[in-house]
Each structure stands twice: as C-alpha cells, then as structure tokens.
Amino acid sequence: MRHAILAECLEAAIAAPSIHNTQPWRFLPREHCVDVYADRSRRPAASDPNGRELAISVGAAVLNLRVALLARGYRPSYALLPERSQADLLARVTFGGRVQPTYRARRLAGAIPRRRSNRGPFRSAELPEPVLTELVQAAAAEGAYLMIADPPLRDAVLGVVRRAETSLRADPAYSADFAWPGVVEDDPTLAILYGSGDSRYAWLRAGQALERVLLTATANGVQSTLMTRPLAYADLRALFDDSGLGRRAQAIIRLGYGDEPPASPRRALADVIMAVPDEPVGTAD
Ligand SMILES: Cc1cc2nc3c(=O)[nH]c(=O)nc-3n(C[C@H](O)[C@H](O)[C@H](O)COP(=O)(O)O)c2cc1C
C-alpha cells in the first residue's frame, strides 16, 4: 500500500469521536497491517475509571480505519486484543486483497469527515422510518443492538440524563465544555446502543457499532450528539441494562436535523503514529 493511501486511512481513523475529545489512540503501521494501541495517558481517569469510554473511542477509530480501507479497495480484516501479552494493543487491522469498493463503503467513508457532535438545537427531531431502520441495521452489522426510544422511554432517559447532569454540576471537577449542555428538545429522538456483556472486547465492538451508526446518520443528513454521562454511574447505567438478554447499555445518542457545527480539533497524525518504518509500508501498488 502506498504511504499516501495509508495516511488517508489514518486521517479517517483519527476523525472518530472520542470521550472528551481525548483521542486516546496510537497507531503502529506495519507491513500488512496497522496495530491500534490505547494511549492510556489520555484517559480521563476520574470520569472513565475502568477505561470503558476509552475502548469505545478506540473502537470508533478502528471502524473508521476499516471503512476507509474498504472504500479505497482494500478488504480489511481485523482482530481485537490480538496479543494477550500486550494489554494496550487493542486491535490489529490487516489490509486484505484488493476489492471493488461498494457503494455502501464509499458512502460511509464519505461521511467520516462530515460527522460531528452537534450539541446545538435541532430544527426537527423526527427521523423517517427508513432512516431509523438503516441505523438499527448499522448497529446490527457490528453485533450491537440499537433501541430507538419510544416516548415513555425517551422521557425516562431524559430524566436520568438531567439527574446525571445535576450531580455532575455539584462536582468541582465538572467541566462544562464536555458535558451535555442541558438544553434539549422536548421530544428528541434518542437511541440507546447495547452491546453484549461488559469487557474490553465488548467495548471495542460497541465503539465500532457506535461509529457505524453515527456515520450512517451523517450519510442520511442526520446530526448526532452523544449523551453518555448517565452511563458513567453504575446505578444509573443499571436502569438501562437488559440483564435477561445480557445486554449492557454503551451509549445514548440524540439524533435530529440541525445546523452543521464547526469541526473539533484533532492531534496531528504525526503525533499518534508510533513509528514510521524507513521503507514504504507494504508493497507498492
Ligand atoms: C464514548 C464517548 C462518550 C461521549 N460522551 C459525550 C457526552 O456525554 N456528552 C457530549 O457532549 N459528548 C460526548 N462525546 C462526544 C465527544 O465529546 C466528541 O466526540 C469529541 O469532542 C470530538 O468531537 P466530534 O465528535 O465533533 O468529532 C462522547 C464521545 C465518546 C466516544
């Protein structure tokens, strides 16, 4: 693979959402793959004690990398937590053989630079049924379940989000920049993303599902906000879990139509690449 193509794919990876925009990832490009590491120095220890949101963020970056490769005609395969001995090595994304990029892959890849967290008001929060179906399918494609909240659940979720906000505001370490702004439509479209179980593996899977949902929303002109604060509290999180099915809530997503917000900053690619080999990565095209 040519350096320039790999660089494009890594730029796509770092466009992923991350908790508090911490961008807690590092990439080691190798001959036929990219190893994706956690950068634990960037984990907000207070709000993410067990690294759940860090792993979800890295999962989102992995999904972007996979989509970017596929859109450029490389069939990616990937392994999560590929080396037991390396705890921080969260994923290995391997460039497979050449394939004709599908329309779907190109559409998702096109959404990567356009996806943004929109914390502003939405003009409309009513999503057409086919779009909702596509979002649910996007989650399912990555092994997750997206529940679109009906009005009673939506109101219950909003109540919990506001409760979480109130307790956060009482915390001196509270950072208004990153918290849910507290202003929300009366009838937002809210979706809850569920994964199976609660392990680093499950969080990495959930992160990929989350990003596929967000990109699918973007591709349909739908804006999104993550409002995951309540899930940082075990008791509040338990309210969402479905123990019968072993499903754990991993993210709450607000969806709607609004003005496009400005892009949030990213670290330079050079700062997140662990080592660039002297030789070109992989074989020339
Ligand atoms: C696991 C996770 C949890 C997040 N939780 C929140 C949240 O509770 N409130 C919020 O406003 N943004 C939340 N975000 C969004 C990030 O703040 C956002 O992705 C980051 O600032 C980068 O901006 P961008 O999404 O516009 O690229 C979360 C993102 C991730 C990946």
The ligand as a Tripos MOL2 file, in Angstrom:
@<TRIPOS>MOLECULE
LIG
   31    33     1     0     0
SMALL
NO_CHARGES

@<TRIPOS>ATOM
      1 C1        -17.5200    7.1350   24.4850 C.3       1 LIG1
      2 C2        -17.8760    8.5710   24.2060 C.ar      1 LIG1
      3 C3        -18.6570    9.2920   25.1150 C.ar      1 LIG1
      4 C4        -19.0230   10.6100   24.8690 C.ar      1 LIG1
      5 N1        -19.8290   11.2670   25.7560 N.ar      1 LIG1
      6 C5        -20.2360   12.5300   25.4910 C.ar      1 LIG1
      7 C6        -21.1530   13.2120   26.3620 C.ar      1 LIG1
      8 O1        -21.5840   12.6670   27.3700 O.2       1 LIG1
      9 N2        -21.5350   14.4730   26.0510 N.ar      1 LIG1
     10 C7        -21.0870   15.1040   24.9210 C.ar      1 LIG1
     11 O2        -21.4650   16.2380   24.6810 O.2       1 LIG1
     12 N3        -20.2060   14.4840   24.0600 N.ar      1 LIG1
     13 C8        -19.8140   13.2120   24.3200 C.ar      1 LIG1
     14 N4        -18.9620   12.5680   23.4370 N.ar      1 LIG1
     15 C9        -18.5480   13.2360   22.1940 C.3       1 LIG1
     16 C10       -17.1270   13.8050   22.2550 C.3       1 LIG1
     17 O3        -17.0750   14.8920   23.1400 O.3       1 LIG1
     18 C11       -16.7120   14.1940   20.8300 C.3       1 LIG1
     19 O4        -16.6690   13.0450   20.0280 O.3       1 LIG1
     20 C12       -15.3640   14.8850   20.7730 C.3       1 LIG1
     21 O5        -15.4100   16.1110   21.4520 O.3       1 LIG1
     22 C13       -14.9140   15.1220   19.3220 C.3       1 LIG1
     23 O6        -15.8410   15.9150   18.6220 O.3       1 LIG1
     24 P1        -16.5910   15.3800   17.3260 P.3       1 LIG1
     25 O7        -17.4650   14.2270   17.7340 O.co2     1 LIG1
     26 O8        -17.3760   16.5620   16.8340 O.co2     1 LIG1
     27 O9        -15.5600   14.9360   16.3270 O.co2     1 LIG1
     28 C14       -18.5750   11.2560   23.6780 C.ar      1 LIG1
     29 C15       -17.7750   10.5260   22.7690 C.ar      1 LIG1
     30 C16       -17.4410    9.2010   23.0220 C.ar      1 LIG1
     31 C17       -16.6190    8.4350   22.0050 C.3       1 LIG1
@<TRIPOS>BOND
     1     1     2 1
     2     2     3 ar
     3     2    30 ar
     4     3     4 ar
     5     4     5 ar
     6     4    28 ar
     7     5     6 ar
     8     6     7 ar
     9     6    13 1
    10     7     8 2
    11     7     9 ar
    12     9    10 ar
    13    10    11 2
    14    10    12 ar
    15    12    13 ar
    16    13    14 ar
    17    14    15 1
    18    14    28 ar
    19    15    16 1
    20    16    17 1
    21    16    18 1
    22    18    19 1
    23    18    20 1
    24    20    21 1
    25    20    22 1
    26    22    23 1
    27    23    24 1
    28    24    25 2
    29    24    26 1
    30    24    27 1
    31    28    29 ar
    32    29    30 ar
    33    30    31 1
@<TRIPOS>SUBSTRUCTURE
     1 LIG1         1 GROUP 0 **** ****
